[in-house]
Every structure is written in C-alpha cells, then in structure tokens.
Amino acid sequence: MNPFPRTLFFCAALLFCLASAPSLFAQTSPQASPQPSIDPARLPENTVFYVLWRGAPASAARTANSLYSLWDDPEFAPARAAMFDNFLSESGKSSDVKSKITREELSEYLALLENPFSLGYVGGPAKSVATTRLIDTQHKWNGIFFIYDRTGKEALLAKAILRMRAAEKDPPTISTITIAGIPALKEERKSGTSYWLDSGKYLISSGEPSVIEKILTRMKSGAIPATSLGSSAAFKEANSILGGGIFEYFINTSSVTKLAADSSGPGGFRTGPILDAMKISALHSVAGRVVLDGSKTRMQLAFLGDASAETIFDIWDAGQAKPVSLAYVSPDAVSYRETQLNLPGIYALAMRVAKSFAAKGDDDKTDLVESMARAKLGMSITDALNSFTGEFGFLQNDSSFDFSKHTYFIGVRNRENSLKVIRHVFLSEISSDLDEGNVTFLKLSFGGKQTAQSASNAIHLAVTSDMILVANQRDALKPALAQHASSAKASLLEPFFAERAKYPQSINGLNFLDFQKFDWLSLKGLPYRTIADKKSAMNSTSAEKTLPSKPKSFLDEIDPKVFARHLHFSSGYSWKDANGIHFDGWID
C-alpha cells in the first residue's frame, strides 16, 4: 500500500480516537503534566495485555502539536463532521430505536475521553489436572477488565452506563454483591456475567470478581506489590518504551502463546507444535506508545525478547549503516520507504514449520518442495533467495496522487542469478527483454495480448547491479535510474545521517514522507479516479464504457491545502539488536 494513504489514514484514526472529545465538545484544560492515575505496573502479575489512555493532553501541548492543530482547524470541520456522520449512520442501521445514538448524545459522551482509562485482560488461574475438567465445564474464564478514572465525570459516566443498558434488546438481570468488602453490581446476560464497582475515583469492571479484587488491592497507594505486573520480567524488559506518552499498550506474548498452545482448533488441531517450530517463545512482549513531542507526534513500537538465531526474530535482517536503495532517492523525492528482511531466515523458519506437520523421519515432502522449486526457479530455493538482499521498498517522485507513477524496488546481491530467477518464473509473461548499458529492461505482460486499453496489465522492470526497480510505466523508472547515476543526495534524510551517533549503527528500515511536496488539490479527484480506474479495468473488453458519476465526499467541501498547513514531514526507522526489533517514527 502507498505510504501516503496509510500515513494519512493513521493520522485521521489517531485524531478521531484521541482528539475528538476535547476539541469539539469540551473546553476543559487538563494539568500540564497529568499524574499517572492508572499505573499499569500495579496491574495483576498475570495481565496478558492492556491499553492505556492517559487522558487529554494539556492545552499548551495540544496547541503545539501539528496533528491536533489540523483537527482543530475550522477548515477541517467537514472532515470531522463526516467522521461523526459515518459513526452515526452505523448506529442508525439498527432496527432497535433504543440503540440509536444522536449527535447530541455522542457529543456529550465523548467528553469522557478527557479522563484516563485502561482496558485489558488478566489470565485465569493455573489449571491442575484435577480441576481442568471442572473449570472447563462449569465456568468459562472472562478476565477482560476496564478501569476508568471518573474524577469530575461521575454524573456523566453514570448517565452513559444507564444509556448503554437501556439500549440493550435484552436488559441484564442486576443484583448486588460484595467484592473485597465493597458493594458491587452483578449484571447477568445470556452472553455472560459482568461486575461493576466504584472505589474512590475509580470505576472498575470485569467478568471476574477475583480480577476486580486483585486490581483494587494493587491500586492502593504505597509500594507496588511484589506480585504485580511491574515485577514481571517481560514488563521490566519493556520499561524503556512504556510511560511518558498519552497512549501506550503492552502484550505479554508468553502468556498469549501459552493460551494459544493450550487451545485446540477444528478437528482437534493444536497450534503448540507450530509455535514451538517457530520458536515463538523467544518473543517475550510487544509494547508501544504515542508521545506528543512539541509539534511532532512520536510513535514507538518494539517486539522484545531473545533475538538469537533460529527464532521468530530471524524474519528481520540485522540491517546496515546506510540502505543501498538510498542511492536511487533523488533530492526532490516525495516519499520513500524501505525494509530489510532475512530471506534465508524466513525460509528456514517456514521449513521448520512444515516439518512440524510431517511424520518423524519423513523428509520426503520438504525435499519435494525443493525439487519443484528447482524446476521453477532454475536453481535451489537457497540459491534463489541468496540472489536477493532482502531489501524491499517503495519510492515516489511524482507529487500528484497518480499511484501508477510509483516505483518499487528489490535489493539484488547477484544480478545474473536474479535475472535467471525472473526469466524462469515469468517465462510466459516476458514480452520485452533489452539491455541498455548496465541496465536490463524487462516488460511483463499479463492477461493476454496487450492493447492500448489493457496497458495497465503490464509492469516494467529495470535490473541494475544492486537493485530491481518495478513500475507500471517505464517512464516512472527514469528518475531513480538517473539519481543512481548522479552524486546528488536525498536532502530530506541528510539530518538523520548527520546525527548518526544518536541512532543505532545498523538500521533495517528507513522511511520519510514530505507532505509539503504533495499536490493537495489532486486529492479531490482521488476517490473518483480510483473508482473510474477500477471500472475501466473491469470493462476493458466491453464495447461500451461509461465512467461513474463523481461521488460526493468531504474533500469537495474543504480546501485540501489545510493538510499542508499543518502536516509537514513524516519519518521513521527500525533496527534489530539482541533484545528484539524496534520501530521509531514521527509525524510533524
């Protein structure tokens, strides 16, 4: 997928989820440095995962941030309205009048997002052989929990809960019980039972009374109990990437893996042997956060564990000081994204998984795969994979939203073997194969004989000494090839390499996106052009071709330059070390 729509979609999703309530419907200003009223380190030690929203940012932080500024811009109002209309239209599809929510109600309840809350799951008690059957037949564990800091929102929260219950087609049976000496509500439904409890400034809910009791015990002030999540090895390992942001998440993958290994699928199929073959146990946790850093929004993600060889971490390459593909990025490039995978490592991982299905000592099936591949590729799979470096990516030089002008690239280690693989795999599709200097140009035609109407069924390749460039049009290959032959550098990435000491020595992923270079006015025709292109492709053999009428969207009601006013640049990189794989990126 093109990185621009992906990045723009992420921006819109992030804005809608985290910014809507405070900006549109409330004028309150949280404290400049809100205290972590919900401390995830105090959660039960067997917490499998949690997400934590720390509450709306301070007014000053909000004003400085480029994403929030875009959301708050009056010219962006049609986009905000469209998002809410889409949400309301989904609610309006219900035949139950009680479940439909009005714009006024949505506006009121979204103010609840100003306060911190956490959602997560606590694993069930360890099962012994003697109790497994009893537990499985009499009670299905439901460790989902919800914690909300209701400070200043007590009345609104109570109203929202009552509204939620009233909207149910089958209202729950409600009774009162006591949990840890505190009165609580028990809601019984056909789908299960949930419990709700108010304690001080917290509202706590879960499907298990024991989970609520554990949370209550650990939420008390004072030292963090020894049996809390903060004392677990996986949480300690992820500490460097947790805290300090407005939003964070943590998944204890060792717990998830155990749950998956213990479960069985259709026909008694068990995932345990596959997970063992993948050495998934080397992955301890997944953690990430979103941090407001002045005008920038920083996003961090890490897959943490033991990144030794022959584990799940073999998917990623160790990286290099400077990606080879940078030599093809011109100073006027609009966007660039590359990643480096360990192709032999992925193949070895796939073979281990395949052998986990085979009978002990039966290697014939995996040998058969190698024989079939040799016939198709003209060489062994290992030799074919070693012909490529594992570097993949995307490059855009055109400022419009014409995606047919984009260029993709694949890193090459052995040019002759790479060409051999291409010519064997696409033997029937190669319609042109020409050498021009040190570059081999190939045209792959799909869908039969090419005509002017079906030109989109062809792709063009340019194979150099260290890269395969791929594009829908041959002209799209020219800027990258010209750059490779020149000494100019991609100026947008120079600051990154100028401050190289701040970053890991080897990186296995790098990207940038220059919002300022986009022709934002062309964004208005994008939905229409996409639909028209699809319809044209579907009707390429038809005598009559009618273009669809231009659909109406919020883009017709706003000046797209509002994006350029607030969005300037996006960049990021990734690296692999002994502790896992790490991703770091910014949107400014």
N, C-alpha and C positions, 0 to 999 in steps of 0.2 A: 504494500500500500504506500502511496505517495506520503512522505513525511509531513507535508504541509497540512492536508486534511486531517491526518492523525493528530498533529500537534494542535490544530485549531479545535478539533473535537474535544481533545483533552482539556483545553482552556475553557471551552464552553461548559463541559461537565463539571470541572472544578469550580468554576464561577457559580454555576447554578446550585451545587450542593453546599458550598461553603459561604457564599456571599449573599444569597438572595434575601434571606430574612433580615439581617441587619441593615442592608442598604435600602430596601424598598419599604419596609413596614415598621421600622423602629429607629429611633434616633438616640438610643442609649449608647454610652461610650464605656466599654469595659476598662478595667485598670490597665495601665501601660504594660505591666508585667504580671499577668494573672497567675496566681499561685496554682500549682497542680493539685486542684481539689480532689481529683481522682488519680491516685498514684498507682500505675499498673504493677509496680514492684510489690504491692500489697495484695494482689490477687492470689487466689489459691495456687499452691505449687503445681497442681496438675491441670492448670489452664492450658488448653490446646491452642487457642488463638484469641486475640482481642483486637478491636479497632478502637481508637480513642480520638475524639474531637475535643480539643481543649477550650472551645468557646470562641466567640467572635474576637478578632484582634483589636488592639487599641486603635483609637481614631487616627492617631498620627501614623501608625504602621499601615493602616488601610489607605490613607491618603497618598502615601509614598509609593505603594505597590502598583505596578503597571496593570496587572490583571484586574484588581479591584477598581482602578481608575477607568478601565474600559467598561466594566459592568455599571459603574455609577454615571457614566457619560449620558446626558439626556438624549443624545442622538442614537444611543444603543437601546433605547426604550422599546422599539418594535421587536427587537430580538428577545428582550426579557419577556415581553407580552406573549410572543409566540411560544416560548418555552412553557409558560404557565398555561396557555391555551391548550397545548398538547397534553399536559398533565390533566387538566380539567376534562378534556374530551375523553380520555381513558376512563375517568370516573363516571362520565355521563353515559358510557356504553352499558352500564349496569341497568338491568330491568328493575332493580330494587331502588325505589325513590330514596329510601333512608340512607343508602350507601353513597349517594351522590353528594359531592362536596362543592360548595360555592366558592367563587373567587374571594369573597369577604372572609369566609372561614379559613381558606388556605392562607390568606394574608395574615390572619390573626395567629394561626398555629405555627407558622414558620418562625415567629419570634422566639419560639422555644430553642431554636438553633443558636441563640446567643450564649447559652449556658453549656458547660462541659457535659459530655455523656460518653459512655463506653458500652460496647456490645461485644460479647464473646462467648466462649464455650469452655466448660470445665469437664474434663473426662470423668467417667464413672469410676467407682471403686474397683480395685483389682478383683478379678473373678477366680475363685478357687474351684477345683474340680467338684467339690461337694455342693457349691452354691450356684454353679453356672446354669444348670437346668432350671432351678427355682427362679433365678433372676430373669432369665430369658422368657419364661412363661408367665410370670406374674407382673413384671414391671419392665417397661422399655425406658431406658435412661434418657433423660432430656436435660442436658446440662447447659443449655443456652441461658445466658444471663444478660440483664440490661441494668445499667446504673446511670442515674441522672441526678445532677446537682440542680435541685429545684429552687435555689436561692432567688427570691424575688419573682418566681414563676409558679408559686404554689396554686393559686386560683386558676391560672390558665392551663396548667398541667391537669388539674382535676377535671376541668371542663373538657379537655381533649380526650381524656380517658373515658369519660361518660359518653362523649360523642362517638367514640370508637365502639363502645359496647352497644349503643343504640343502633348503630348501623349494621350489626350482625343479623343475619337472617334467623339464626337460632341462638337467642341470647343465652349466655352461660348461666349455670347454677352457681350462685355465690354464697359462700359461707365464711365464717370467721374461725381462725385457728391462732395458735401462738407459736412463734418461731424465736428461739433464743430469748424467751420471756417478753417478746414484743408482739402486740396484736397484728395480725396479717389477714389479708383476704385470699381465699381459695376460690379460683374460677375453674369450674369443670365444664368441658365441652366434649363433643364426640371425638374431636381430634386430639384431645389430651387435656392435661391439667396444668394450670399456671398459678403462681403465687405472687402477691404484691405486698410490699411492706414499706412503710415510711419510718425512717430513723434519722432524726436530726435534719440535716439539709439534703439527705439522700432519699431517692426513691429507688428501690431495688426490686427487680422481678426476675423470676426463674421458673423453670419447670420442676426444680428440685428444692425442697426446703433445706436440705443439707448444704446446697451451694450458697443459698442466701445466708445461712448461719456462718459459713466459712468467710464470706465477704464481710459480714458485719464484724466478726472477730478481728479481722485484719485491717479494717478501715479505721479502727480506733487509733488515736494519736499515740505517739511514743515510738519506740524502736520497731523496725519491721520484723515481724515474727520469723523465726528460722525456717518455718515450713511454708513460706510464701514463694511466689513466682520469682521474686528478686534473688532468692538463694539458689535457683536452679542454674546449672552450668550453661544451658542454651541461652537463657536470658542474660546472663553475665557476658557471654560472648557477643551478644548483640547490643550491649550497652552503648557503644560508641555511635550507633546510628539511631538510638532512641532518645526521646526527650528533646526539649528545645524547639519543637515545632508546633504548628497549630493542629496538625493531624499526624497520627502515627498508627502503625499496625505491626503485629508480631504473630508469627505462626511457629509453634513448636513442632517441627516436621517429624521429629522422632515419635511424638505422640500420634500424629496423623498417620504415619507409616504403620505404627502398631495397630491402629484401628482398621486400616486397610488390609493389613496382613491377616487379621483375625476374622475379617468378614469373608463371606463366600458369595459368589455370583450365581447366575443361572446354571443349572446342571451341576452345582457343587464346585464350580470353578473357583480357585483360590489365587489371589494375587501375590501371596507370600513368596513363592519361588521366583516370580518375575522381579519383584522388588529386591530380592537377595542377589539375583544375577546382575541387576543394575547397580548394586552396592549403594542403594539409596540411603542406607544407614549413615553414610558419610555426610549427608546433608542434615545439619542439626536444626537450622531455623531459617525463616525468611522474615526480614524486617525492613521497614522503610518509614519515611516521614516526609512531610511537606513543611518547609520553613520559609517564612517571609523575611527576606534579606534586603531591606531598602526597597528599591524599585523592582528587584528580582524576586522570583518565586523559585526556590530551590527544591528539587525532588531527589531523594536518595533511596536506593533500594540495594539490598545485599542478600545473596544466598550464602549462608555461612556454614562452615563445617570443616572437615578434613579433606583438603583438596589434593590428596595424594593421587598417584597414577592408579588406573583401573578402578575408578569410582565414577559416580554420576558427573563429577566435575570434568571428566575427560571431554565433555561436549565442547568446552571452550578452550581456545588456544591460549598459550602463555602470552602472546602479543609481541609487539616490537616497539622500538623507540619512536619510530615515525612510519605510519602506514604507507605502503608503496603507492596506493591509489592517490595519495595527495599530489603526485606529480601530474595528475590529469585534471586537477581542480584549478580553474582559471580565477584571476582576481575578481572578475565580475560574476562569479557563480552565485546562484540564489540559494541553493541548498545542497547539502552533502551528508551522506550517512554511510558508515562502513562498520562492519563487524567481522571478527576473525574467529572461525570455528576450527576445531581439531577434527578434520575429516577421518583420518585413520582411527582416532579415538572413538568417534561416533560409530564407525563400522565395527570395531572390536566390541563395543557396548551392545550393538544390535546382534552380533553373533552370540554373545553370552546369553542374551535373552532368548534367541532362537534355540540354543542348545538346552535351555531350561525346559523346553517343551518336548525335546527328544528323549527317547528311552536311553538309559545309561549305556554308554559304549556305542551308541548309534550315531555315527558322524556322517552317514551317507547323505542325509538331507542337506546338511550345511555344505558338504562337498558338491552336491548337485547345484546349489546356488552359485558356487564359484565357477563351475563348468559352464552354466548358462550365461553368466556374466562375461566370461572369456569369449564366448561365441558372439555376444552382442557388442562388446567393447573392443575386441581385438587384443585384449590383454587381461591380466588378473585385476580383480577389484582393487587390490592393494596398490598395484602399479598405476591404475587409473586415478585413484584418489591422490596418490603422491604426485600426480601431474599438476595438481592444483594446490595453491597455498592455503585455501580455506577462507580467504578474504572475499567478502561479498558486500555489495553496496549499491548506492543509488546517487546519481548526480543530476542536478538540474541547472541549466544555464538560461533557459527561457523564463522571462518574467511573467508571462501570462499563465493562465490555468489550462493550457493545452498539454494534457498529460502525454499525448503521443510524441512529444518532443523530448521526453526524458530519456536518460541514458543509465543503464545498469552495468555493473562490472563484476568480473570474477577473476580473482588472482591466479596467475599462472606460474608454476615452478619449472615445468618442462614444456616448452612451446610445441615441439614436434609431437610429443605424446598427447598433448591437449587437442591438437588438430586431428590426430588419429582417432581419439575418442569421439569428437564431434562428427567426423566423417563416417564413423561406423554407426553411431546412434541415429543420425539424421540422414542416412544414406538416400532414402526416398524423397526427402524434403529439400535437399540442396539443389537450388536452381541456378546458382552462380557461385563460382569459386575462383577468385582472382588474387594474384599477388601484385601489390603496388609498393615497391621499395621493400621495407622491412615489415610491412603490414599485410596480412591476408584478410581479404574481404569475402564473406560468405553471405548468401541470401537464402533463407529458409522459407519455403512457400508451403502453406498448409491449406487444405480444403480444395485441392484440385488446381486446375489451370487458373492462372492469375489474370484478372482483368482490372480495369480502372476502378470498377465498383467494389472489387474484393481485395484491394491492395492492403487493407488492414489485416489480412490473413498472413502477411509476410513479416518477418523480422530480419534485421541486418546485424551481422557480427563483424567486428574488427579485431583480429587476433594479433597482438604485439608480442614482444619478448617477455613481458611480465603481466599482461592483463588481457582479458576478453571483454570488449565493450559490446553491449547489446542495446538496440533501439528499434523502434517501429519504422523510423525513417533514416536513411543513410546520412542525410544532412545533419541529423542530431548527433552523429559521431564526430563531426568535424571539430567542434570547439575543444573537446577532450584530447583529440589527437594533436591538434595544433598546440595546446598547452604542454603536452608531453614533450614536444619538440622544442619548446622555448625554455627560458630560465626564469620566467616570472613566477611569483608565488601567490598562493591564496591569502590575501592580506587579512581576511577576517580571522584566520587561525594563527596568525603570527603572534598575537599576545599570549596565546596558550603556550607556544613553544619558546617564547622569550622568557617566560617564567617557569621553565621546565622543572626547576628544582622543587616547586611546590607540589608537583604531581608525581605519580608513580613512574618509575623509569620505563617500564613497558606497559603499553596500553593495547587492549584488544577490541576497542570500539571507539569511534570518534564521530561527531556529527555537529552540524550547525545549520541554521535556518535564518536567513535575513529577511525579516518581514518588510523592511523598508524598500526592498528591490522588487516586490511584487506589484504587478499592475492590478490594483484592487478593484478597479472598475470592471475588469473582465470577470470578477467573481459573480456579478449579477447574472451573467449568461450561463454560468456553470450548470445549474440544475437542468436548464432547457437543453444545453448542448449534450449533457450526459444521456438524457432520455432519447434525444434525437439520434445520437450515435448508436445507441443500442437498437433502436427501432430500424435504423438504416441497415445495420448489420443483419438483423433478423429477416429483413425484406430484400436482401441483396440480389436475390434471384427472381424477385417479383417484377412484373411489368409496371405496376403502379406503386408509387412510393409517396406516401403522404406524411409530412412531418407533424408531430403532435403540436397542439396549441401550447403556447408558453405558459407553464404553471406559475401561479402566484405564490410568492414567498415573502418573508420579512425583508429579504435583500432588496426588494423593489421599493421598500418604504424607508430605507436608510441610505446614507451616503457611506459606501464601503471604506472611504478614507478614515472613518472613525477607528478602524483597526490599526491603520498606520500611525494614527495619532498616539496610540498607547502601546502597541506591540512593536518592538524594535528588533530583538535578536533572541535566538534560542540556541543553546549549545550544550554539549554533554560528552562524556567519555566513560569508558568502563575499563576495568583492569582485573587481573586474576592474581591472587597470591596464595600463600599456604592456608589462609583462613577462608577462602572462597572466591566468589565473583562479586564485584561491586559496580554499581552504576550511580553516576552523579550527573545531574543536569540542571540547567537554569532556563527560565523564560523571563525576558526583560521587556 
